Amino acid sequence: MDTRELATHGPVIPVIVVERVEDAVPLARALVAGGVKEREVTLRTPAALAAISSMVREVPEAIVGAGTVRTAADARAARDAGAAFAVSPGYTPALGAACRDIGLPLLPGVATASEVMAAQDDGLSFLKFFPAVAAGGVPMLKSLAGPFPDVVFCPTGGITLDSAPQFLGLANVAVCGGSWLTPADAVRSGDWDRVRRLAAEAAALRGAAA
């Protein structure tokens, strides 16, 4: 897949931390029921890779990516787990080459103009702006639009349901990432109806960029 396709499935990509493998499938189903097909499962816990595999196997309508991919080994593990794409917090040419070599589409993180240029040098023009709020938020993205009219961003980090429309309203933003769809307490307690409702609210932001 081309990572730009992610923007066609909805305005928000959930950024998920899975602590227990048994939560993966009901969580994935709750997101899909709320109208959110894509999701980024971060490689921040021992359960992450197994969670990705479970989602891919049991919830085929979901589009599952791996987040916090930092090394070639991470990329290979994500690919082997069945991830359809990778998301990285930053970018290095080595990581870009590793993902190309194994055919794993990469959405790389950038926070500065220099990092945007480095990613563009390797043929990447759909980039994750991270950490979005801490790195300057909407004003920074507006500033980047001038010198980089050919770059599209997925801002992630510190974005909420209330602030997402401000980001989605920018011409150079196609989709945003958010962790608010899967609160830790809701996942821990198995409150999948709450996750479904949060997903539905996020899916309703589809018109925010219009």
The 8 nearest C-alpha neighbors of each residue, nearest first, counted from 0:
[[1, 2, 104, 4, 83, 84, 3, 103],
 [0, 2, 3, 4, 104, 5, 84, 105],
 [1, 3, 4, 5, 0, 104, 106, 105],
 [4, 2, 5, 1, 6, 125, 7, 173],
 [5, 3, 2, 7, 6, 1, 0, 8],
 [6, 4, 3, 7, 8, 2, 37, 9],
 [5, 7, 174, 4, 8, 173, 9, 3],
 [8, 6, 4, 5, 9, 3, 10, 173],
 [9, 7, 6, 5, 36, 37, 4, 10],
 [10, 8, 11, 7, 6, 202, 205, 35],
 [9, 11, 174, 205, 6, 204, 175, 202],
 [12, 10, 175, 176, 174, 9, 13, 201],
 [11, 13, 176, 38, 37, 175, 177, 14],
 [14, 12, 38, 177, 178, 176, 15, 39],
 [15, 13, 178, 39, 177, 40, 176, 12],
 [14, 16, 40, 41, 39, 13, 178, 17],
 [15, 17, 41, 40, 18, 43, 14, 44],
 [18, 16, 19, 47, 15, 46, 44, 23],
 [17, 19, 46, 44, 16, 20, 47, 45],
 [20, 18, 21, 22, 17, 46, 23, 50],
 [19, 21, 50, 22, 23, 46, 49, 18],
 [20, 22, 19, 23, 24, 50, 25, 53],
 [21, 23, 20, 19, 25, 24, 26, 186],
 [24, 22, 50, 26, 20, 21, 25, 27],
 [23, 25, 27, 26, 54, 22, 28, 53],
 [26, 24, 28, 27, 23, 22, 29, 191],
 [27, 25, 29, 23, 24, 28, 22, 30],
 [28, 26, 24, 30, 25, 29, 23, 31],
 [27, 29, 25, 31, 26, 30, 32, 24],
 [28, 30, 195, 32, 26, 27, 31, 191],
 [31, 29, 33, 35, 27, 32, 28, 195],
 [30, 32, 35, 34, 28, 36, 33, 29],
 [33, 31, 29, 30, 34, 28, 195, 35],
 [32, 34, 199, 195, 198, 30, 31, 35],
 [33, 35, 31, 32, 199, 202, 36, 198],
 [36, 34, 31, 30, 33, 37, 198, 202],
 [37, 35, 61, 31, 62, 34, 8, 38],
 [38, 36, 62, 61, 12, 63, 35, 8],
 [37, 39, 13, 12, 63, 64, 62, 14],
 [38, 40, 64, 14, 65, 66, 15, 13],
 [41, 39, 15, 65, 66, 16, 64, 14],
 [40, 42, 66, 67, 43, 16, 65, 15],
 [41, 43, 47, 67, 44, 66, 40, 65],
 [44, 42, 41, 16, 47, 67, 45, 17],
 [43, 45, 46, 47, 42, 18, 17, 16],
 [44, 46, 47, 43, 48, 18, 42, 49],
 [47, 45, 44, 20, 49, 18, 19, 48],
 [48, 46, 50, 42, 44, 49, 45, 17],
 [49, 47, 51, 50, 46, 80, 52, 77],
 [48, 50, 52, 51, 47, 46, 53, 20],
 [51, 49, 47, 53, 20, 23, 48, 52],
 [50, 52, 48, 54, 49, 53, 55, 80],
 [53, 51, 80, 49, 55, 50, 54, 81],
 [54, 52, 50, 56, 51, 55, 57, 49],
 [53, 55, 51, 58, 57, 24, 56, 52],
 [54, 56, 52, 53, 59, 58, 57, 51],
 [55, 57, 53, 54, 58, 52, 59, 81],
 [56, 58, 54, 53, 55, 59, 24, 52],
 [57, 59, 54, 60, 61, 55, 56, 28],
 [60, 58, 61, 55, 57, 56, 54, 62],
 [59, 61, 58, 62, 36, 31, 55, 57],
 [62, 60, 36, 59, 58, 37, 63, 31],
 [63, 61, 37, 36, 38, 60, 64, 83],
 [64, 62, 38, 82, 83, 37, 61, 39],
 [63, 65, 84, 39, 82, 83, 85, 38],
 [66, 64, 85, 40, 39, 41, 82, 77],
 [65, 67, 41, 86, 68, 39, 40, 42],
 [68, 66, 87, 41, 42, 88, 69, 86],
 [67, 69, 87, 66, 73, 86, 70, 74],
 [70, 68, 87, 67, 73, 94, 71, 88],
 [71, 69, 73, 72, 94, 68, 74, 93],
 [70, 72, 74, 97, 73, 94, 75, 69],
 [71, 73, 75, 70, 74, 76, 69, 77],
 [74, 72, 70, 76, 71, 68, 75, 77],
 [73, 75, 71, 77, 72, 76, 78, 68],
 [76, 74, 78, 72, 77, 73, 79, 71],
 [75, 77, 79, 73, 78, 74, 72, 80],
 [78, 76, 80, 74, 75, 82, 79, 65],
 [77, 79, 75, 81, 82, 80, 76, 74],
 [78, 80, 76, 81, 77, 75, 82, 74],
 [81, 79, 52, 77, 78, 82, 48, 76],
 [80, 82, 78, 79, 52, 83, 55, 77],
 [83, 81, 64, 78, 77, 84, 63, 80],
 [82, 84, 64, 63, 81, 62, 103, 85],
 [85, 83, 64, 104, 82, 103, 105, 65],
 [86, 84, 105, 65, 64, 66, 106, 104],
 [85, 87, 66, 106, 107, 105, 68, 65],
 [86, 88, 68, 107, 67, 108, 89, 69],
 [89, 87, 108, 67, 107, 129, 86, 90],
 [90, 88, 108, 87, 109, 107, 91, 69],
 [89, 91, 107, 108, 109, 87, 92, 94],
 [90, 92, 93, 94, 95, 89, 118, 117],
 [91, 93, 95, 94, 96, 90, 121, 118],
 [94, 92, 96, 91, 95, 97, 71, 70],
 [95, 93, 97, 91, 96, 92, 71, 70],
 [94, 96, 92, 98, 93, 97, 99, 91],
 [97, 95, 99, 93, 94, 98, 100, 92],
 [96, 98, 94, 100, 71, 99, 95, 93],
 [97, 99, 103, 95, 101, 100, 96, 102],
 [98, 100, 102, 96, 97, 101, 103, 95],
 [99, 101, 97, 98, 102, 96, 103, 95],
 [102, 100, 98, 99, 103, 97, 75, 78],
 [101, 103, 99, 100, 98, 104, 78, 97],
 [102, 104, 98, 101, 84, 99, 105, 78],
 [105, 103, 84, 85, 2, 102, 1, 98],
 [106, 104, 85, 86, 107, 84, 103, 98],
 [105, 107, 86, 126, 127, 85, 2, 87],
 [108, 106, 87, 126, 90, 127, 86, 105],
 [107, 109, 89, 127, 88, 87, 128, 129],
 [110, 108, 128, 114, 89, 129, 111, 115],
 [109, 111, 129, 128, 134, 114, 108, 130],
 [112, 110, 114, 113, 109, 115, 134, 143],
 [111, 113, 115, 114, 116, 143, 110, 109],
 [114, 112, 116, 111, 115, 117, 110, 109],
 [113, 115, 117, 111, 116, 112, 109, 118],
 [114, 116, 112, 118, 113, 117, 109, 119],
 [117, 115, 119, 113, 114, 118, 120, 112],
 [118, 116, 114, 120, 119, 115, 113, 121],
 [117, 119, 115, 121, 123, 120, 116, 114],
 [120, 118, 123, 122, 116, 121, 117, 124],
 [119, 121, 117, 118, 122, 116, 123, 115],
 [122, 120, 119, 118, 123, 117, 92, 95],
 [121, 123, 119, 120, 124, 118, 117, 95],
 [122, 124, 119, 118, 121, 125, 126, 120],
 [123, 125, 150, 119, 126, 151, 122, 149],
 [126, 124, 151, 152, 123, 150, 3, 106],
 [125, 127, 152, 107, 106, 124, 108, 153],
 [126, 128, 108, 153, 152, 154, 107, 129],
 [129, 127, 154, 109, 131, 110, 108, 153],
 [130, 128, 131, 155, 110, 108, 109, 156],
 [129, 131, 156, 133, 134, 132, 155, 128],
 [130, 132, 129, 156, 136, 155, 134, 154],
 [131, 133, 136, 157, 134, 135, 130, 156],
 [132, 134, 130, 135, 131, 136, 157, 156],
 [135, 133, 131, 132, 130, 136, 110, 129],
 [136, 134, 139, 132, 133, 138, 131, 137],
 [137, 135, 132, 131, 139, 138, 134, 140],
 [136, 138, 140, 139, 166, 141, 135, 165],
 [139, 137, 141, 140, 136, 135, 142, 143],
 [140, 138, 135, 142, 141, 137, 136, 143],
 [139, 141, 143, 137, 142, 138, 144, 136],
 [140, 142, 138, 144, 139, 143, 137, 145],
 [141, 143, 139, 140, 144, 145, 138, 146],
 [144, 142, 140, 145, 141, 147, 146, 139],
 [143, 145, 147, 141, 148, 142, 146, 140],
 [146, 144, 143, 147, 148, 142, 141, 140],
 [145, 147, 144, 143, 148, 142, 112, 149],
 [146, 148, 144, 149, 150, 145, 143, 115],
 [149, 147, 144, 150, 145, 146, 171, 143],
 [148, 150, 147, 151, 124, 144, 171, 146],
 [151, 149, 124, 147, 148, 125, 152, 171],
 [150, 152, 171, 125, 172, 124, 126, 173],
 [153, 151, 172, 126, 127, 125, 154, 171],
 [152, 154, 127, 175, 174, 128, 172, 126],
 [155, 153, 128, 175, 131, 127, 152, 129],
 [156, 154, 176, 131, 129, 175, 130, 128],
 [155, 157, 130, 131, 158, 129, 132, 177],
 [156, 158, 132, 159, 131, 155, 130, 133],
 [157, 159, 156, 162, 163, 177, 155, 132],
 [160, 158, 162, 161, 163, 179, 157, 177],
 [159, 161, 163, 162, 201, 158, 179, 164],
 [160, 162, 159, 163, 164, 158, 165, 201],
 [161, 163, 159, 165, 164, 160, 158, 166],
 [162, 164, 166, 160, 165, 159, 161, 158],
 [165, 163, 167, 207, 166, 162, 168, 161],
 [166, 164, 168, 163, 162, 167, 169, 137],
 [165, 167, 163, 168, 164, 169, 137, 172],
 [168, 166, 208, 164, 169, 165, 172, 207],
 [167, 169, 208, 165, 166, 164, 207, 170],
 [170, 168, 172, 167, 171, 166, 208, 165],
 [169, 171, 172, 168, 208, 173, 167, 144],
 [170, 172, 151, 169, 152, 144, 173, 150],
 [173, 171, 152, 169, 151, 170, 167, 174],
 [172, 174, 6, 152, 153, 151, 171, 167],
 [175, 173, 10, 153, 6, 11, 172, 167],
 [176, 174, 153, 154, 11, 155, 12, 10],
 [177, 175, 155, 12, 11, 13, 154, 14],
 [176, 178, 13, 14, 179, 158, 155, 12],
 [177, 179, 14, 180, 13, 181, 15, 182],
 [178, 180, 181, 177, 182, 159, 160, 13],
 [181, 179, 197, 178, 198, 13, 194, 182],
 [180, 182, 179, 194, 178, 183, 15, 186],
 [183, 181, 185, 184, 179, 180, 186, 178],
 [182, 184, 186, 185, 187, 181, 16, 188],
 [183, 185, 187, 186, 182, 188, 190, 189],
 [186, 184, 190, 188, 182, 187, 183, 189],
 [187, 185, 189, 183, 184, 188, 190, 182],
 [186, 188, 184, 185, 189, 183, 190, 22],
 [189, 187, 185, 186, 190, 184, 183, 191],
 [190, 188, 186, 191, 187, 185, 22, 25],
 [191, 189, 185, 192, 188, 193, 186, 194],
 [190, 192, 194, 193, 189, 29, 195, 26],
 [191, 193, 195, 194, 190, 196, 29, 189],
 [194, 192, 196, 191, 195, 190, 197, 185],
 [195, 193, 191, 197, 192, 196, 181, 198],
 [194, 196, 33, 29, 192, 198, 193, 30],
 [197, 195, 199, 193, 198, 194, 192, 33],
 [196, 198, 194, 200, 180, 199, 195, 193],
 [199, 197, 33, 201, 195, 196, 200, 30],
 [198, 200, 33, 202, 196, 201, 197, 34],
 [201, 199, 197, 203, 198, 202, 196, 204],
 [200, 202, 198, 203, 199, 204, 197, 11],
 [201, 203, 199, 204, 200, 205, 34, 9],
 [204, 202, 200, 205, 201, 199, 206, 10],
 [205, 203, 207, 202, 201, 206, 10, 200],
 [206, 204, 10, 203, 207, 202, 9, 208],
 [205, 207, 209, 204, 208, 203, 10, 167],
 [208, 206, 204, 164, 209, 205, 168, 167],
 [207, 209, 168, 167, 206, 169, 205, 164],
 [208, 206, 207, 168, 205, 167, 170, 169]]
